[in-house]
Amino acid sequence: MTKSPSSSAQAARENVARRLRELRRNSGLTVTELANDCGWHHAKTSRIENARTPPSPTDIRLWCRATGAAEEIADLIAASQHAESLYREWRQRVRTGLARLQDSYVELYRSTDLLREYSPVLVPGLLQTEGYARALLGMSAGFHGAPDDVGEAAAARVRRSQVIHEPGHRFVHVVEEAVLYYQLGDAESMAAQLGHLLTAGALPQVSFGIIPTATRERSLWPQETFTIHDDTLVSVELATAEVNITQPSEIALYLKAFDQLRSMAVYGAEARALIVRAIDALG
């Protein structure tokens, strides 16, 4: 990738900051005068105008009233909330539990006609078994200090996966071969997960490709985990946050990356042979 995956979020924040700065300047207020009118330190005004601190809805209301632009309040609050939704930290999202987080994705998946997902390290969420999901979510809960609802969350993830069987959707998954060997849970759970891939990959609405570790002259290096919803949204999973990309130029780059990764993958009988080999390696 040639851009930071968080640049869509930053660009959206900067647009809000730019508009607030314009309102202040058009009103003839200095940074200090606006701060005094709003009841905060002038440094906060500078942080907001330079997109270093996102304004709260209350901040925006005070700012717009101080600059005589009350009619801008609703639009600016909506724009600011949208900007913050593009970069969502896991520690904030998991505060109410992992089960609720799983359920929050259901409508997004149901509204997606064509879902394309690439993963270098994990079985894609929609193809996970409950045992595999439980092991993965248990690690995630421990890492982020989330409430202990792992069993409920794993069940919710499997329920969410039922979208694969609903009509009107297509799913294209590409993983690195290493995914088959990173063991989550005990050997029995991992064998069940690999066996499930043999079944799920055979569904007519699912394309499951594996990029062999032995691939020579790769056209693209392994990327971060990302999911493309139709051609309108890319979700990227980082260690600290989920980044939602909406800028067309960035989406185009991820589409290009996915096509290159997909072209290196094997499918059908070749993919099944790799999965069977991984099952055998479990001993």
C-alpha positions in Angstrom: 0.0 0.0 0.0 1.2 3.5 -0.8 -1.0 5.2 1.8 -1.5 4.8 5.5 -4.8 2.9 6.1 -5.9 5.6 8.5 -5.6 8.4 6.0 -9.4 8.3 5.2 -10.1 9.0 8.8 -7.5 11.7 9.1 -8.8 13.4 5.9 -12.3 13.4 7.3 -11.1 14.9 10.6 -9.1 17.6 8.7 -12.3 18.5 6.7 -14.2 19.2 10.0 -11.2 21.1 11.5 -10.9 23.2 8.3 -14.6 24.2 8.4 -14.4 25.1 12.1 -11.3 27.2 11.4 -13.1 29.0 8.5 -16.1 29.8 10.8 -13.8 31.3 13.4 -11.9 33.4 10.8 -15.1 34.5 9.1 -16.5 35.7 12.4 -13.4 37.8 13.0 -12.6 36.0 16.3 -9.0 35.2 17.3 -8.1 31.8 18.7 -8.0 33.3 22.2 -11.3 35.1 21.8 -13.1 32.0 20.6 -11.6 30.0 23.5 -12.9 32.6 26.0 -16.4 32.6 24.5 -16.5 28.8 24.7 -15.0 28.6 28.1 -11.8 26.6 27.4 -8.1 27.2 27.1 -6.9 28.7 23.8 -4.6 25.6 23.2 -7.8 23.5 22.8 -8.9 25.7 20.0 -5.6 25.2 18.2 -5.7 21.4 18.7 -9.2 21.2 17.2 -8.3 23.5 14.3 -5.2 21.4 13.5 -7.2 18.1 13.7 -5.1 16.9 16.7 -8.2 16.7 19.0 -11.6 15.7 17.7 -14.3 18.1 18.8 -17.2 16.7 20.9 -20.8 17.5 19.9 -20.8 20.0 22.8 -17.6 21.6 21.5 -19.2 22.0 18.0 -22.3 23.6 19.5 -20.4 26.1 21.5 -18.1 26.9 18.6 -20.9 27.4 16.1 -22.9 29.6 18.5 -19.8 31.7 19.3 -19.2 32.3 15.6 -22.8 33.0 14.7 -23.2 29.8 12.7 -25.8 27.8 14.6 -27.2 26.5 11.3 -24.0 24.5 10.8 -24.3 22.6 14.1 -26.1 19.5 12.8 -24.0 19.0 9.7 -20.7 19.5 11.6 -21.7 17.1 14.4 -22.6 14.4 11.8 -19.4 15.0 9.8 -17.3 14.7 13.0 -19.0 11.5 14.2 -18.5 10.0 10.7 -14.8 10.9 10.8 -14.4 9.2 14.2 -16.3 6.1 12.9 -13.6 5.6 10.3 -10.9 4.8 12.9 -12.3 2.8 15.9 -10.0 1.6 18.6 -10.6 -1.9 19.8 -10.2 -1.0 23.5 -13.2 1.3 23.1 -15.3 -1.2 21.0 -14.8 -4.1 23.3 -15.8 -2.3 26.5 -19.3 -3.7 26.3 -18.2 -7.2 25.5 -17.1 -9.2 22.5 -20.6 -10.7 21.9 -22.1 -7.3 21.2 -19.2 -6.5 18.9 -19.9 -9.6 16.8 -23.6 -8.7 16.6 -22.7 -5.2 15.4 -21.4 -6.5 12.1 -24.5 -8.5 11.1 -26.3 -5.7 9.1 -23.1 -4.7 7.3 -22.6 -8.3 6.1 -26.2 -8.7 5.1 -26.1 -5.4 3.1 -23.0 -6.5 1.2 -23.5 -8.3 -2.2 -19.9 -9.1 -2.9 -17.5 -9.5 0.1 -13.8 -10.0 -0.6 -11.4 -10.8 2.3 -7.7 -11.3 2.5 -6.1 -12.7 5.7 -2.4 -13.5 6.2 -2.7 -15.1 9.6 -6.2 -16.1 10.6 -9.1 -18.1 9.1 -11.6 -15.4 7.9 -14.3 -14.7 10.5 -17.2 -15.9 8.4 -15.5 -19.3 7.9 -14.6 -19.9 11.6 -15.9 -22.7 13.7 -17.0 -22.1 17.3 -14.0 -23.8 18.8 -11.5 -21.8 16.7 -13.5 -18.5 17.3 -13.5 -19.2 21.1 -9.7 -19.6 21.2 -9.2 -16.5 19.1 -11.6 -14.3 21.0 -10.2 -15.5 24.3 -6.8 -14.2 23.3 -8.4 -10.9 22.1 -10.3 -10.5 25.3 -7.1 -11.0 27.3 -5.1 -8.6 25.2 -7.6 -5.8 25.2 -8.9 -6.4 28.8 -12.5 -7.0 27.5 -15.3 -8.5 29.6 -15.2 -12.3 29.8 -18.1 -13.3 27.5 -15.9 -15.4 25.1 -18.3 -18.3 24.9 -21.3 -16.1 24.0 -19.1 -14.1 21.6 -18.0 -17.3 19.8 -21.6 -18.4 19.4 -22.5 -15.0 18.1 -19.7 -15.1 15.6 -21.0 -18.5 14.3 -24.6 -17.1 14.1 -23.3 -14.1 12.1 -21.7 -16.5 9.7 -25.1 -17.8 8.6 -25.2 -14.9 6.1 -23.1 -17.2 3.9 -26.2 -19.3 3.4 -28.6 -16.4 2.6 -29.3 -15.7 -1.0 -27.9 -12.7 -2.9 -24.4 -12.8 -1.6 -21.0 -13.8 -2.9 -17.9 -14.4 -0.8 -14.3 -14.4 -2.1 -11.7 -15.3 0.5 -7.9 -15.5 0.0 -5.5 -16.6 2.8 -1.8 -17.3 3.1 -1.0 -21.0 3.5 0.5 -20.2 6.9 -3.1 -19.6 8.2 -3.6 -23.4 8.1 -0.7 -24.0 10.5 -1.2 -21.2 13.1 -2.9 -23.4 15.7 -5.6 -21.8 17.7 -7.1 -24.0 20.4 -6.2 -27.6 20.8 -5.4 -30.0 18.0 -9.0 -31.3 17.9 -10.4 -27.8 17.5 -7.9 -26.9 14.8 -8.7 -30.1 12.9 -12.4 -29.3 13.0 -11.6 -25.8 11.7 -9.6 -27.1 8.8 -12.3 -29.7 8.0 -14.9 -26.9 8.0 -12.8 -25.1 5.4 -13.1 -28.1 3.1 -16.9 -27.9 3.4 -17.3 -24.1 3.3 -14.9 -23.8 0.4 -17.1 -26.1 -1.7 -20.2 -23.9 -1.4 -21.2 -22.4 -4.8 -21.4 -18.9 -3.3 -17.9 -19.1 -1.7 -14.5 -18.9 -3.4 -11.7 -19.9 -1.1 -8.1 -19.5 -2.3 -4.8 -20.2 -0.6 -1.5 -18.6 -1.5 1.1 -21.4 -1.2 4.1 -20.6 1.0 6.3 -22.0 -1.8 4.9 -19.4 -4.3 7.9 -18.1 -6.3 8.2 -14.5 -7.5 5.2 -13.2 -5.7 3.6 -10.2 -7.3 2.8 -8.6 -3.9 4.1 -9.1 -0.4 1.7 -10.2 2.4 -0.6 -7.4 3.5 -2.6 -6.6 6.6 -6.0 -8.3 7.0 -8.6 -6.5 5.1 -12.2 -6.9 3.9 -13.8 -5.2 0.9 -17.6 -4.6 1.1 -18.7 -4.3 -2.5 -16.6 -1.4 -3.9 -17.6 1.1 -1.3 -15.9 0.2 2.0 -12.7 -1.4 3.1 -12.2 -2.5 6.7 -8.6 -3.0 7.8 -7.7 -4.8 11.1 -4.8 -3.4 13.0 -3.5 -4.4 16.4 -5.0 -1.3 18.0 -8.0 -0.4 15.8 -10.4 -1.1 13.0 -9.9 1.3 10.1 -12.8 1.9 7.8 -11.7 3.3 4.4 -14.2 5.1 2.2 -12.0 7.3 -0.1 -12.4 5.9 -3.7 -8.6 6.3 -4.4 -7.7 4.1 -1.4 -10.4 1.6 -2.1 -9.0 1.3 -5.7 -5.6 0.4 -4.2 -7.1 -2.3 -2.1 -9.0 -3.7 -5.0 -5.8 -3.8 -7.0 -4.0 -5.5 -4.1 -6.8 -8.1 -3.7 -6.7 -8.9 -7.4 -2.9 -9.5 -7.3 -3.2 -11.6 -4.1 -6.0 -13.6 -5.6 -4.1 -14.3 -8.8 -1.4 -16.1 -6.7 -3.8 -18.3 -4.9 -4.8 -21.9 -5.7 -8.4 -23.1 -5.6 -10.4 -26.3 -5.8 -8.5 -29.5 -5.6 -5.2 -27.8 -5.1 -6.5 -25.8 -2.2 -8.1 -28.9 -0.7 -4.8 -30.7 -0.9 -3.1 -28.0 1.1 -5.8 -28.2 3.7 -5.6 -32.0 4.0 -1.8 -31.7 4.3 -2.2 -29.3 7.2 -4.7 -31.7 8.9 -2.2 -34.5 8.5 0.5 -32.3 10.1 -1.6 -32.0 13.3 -0.6 -35.7 13.8 
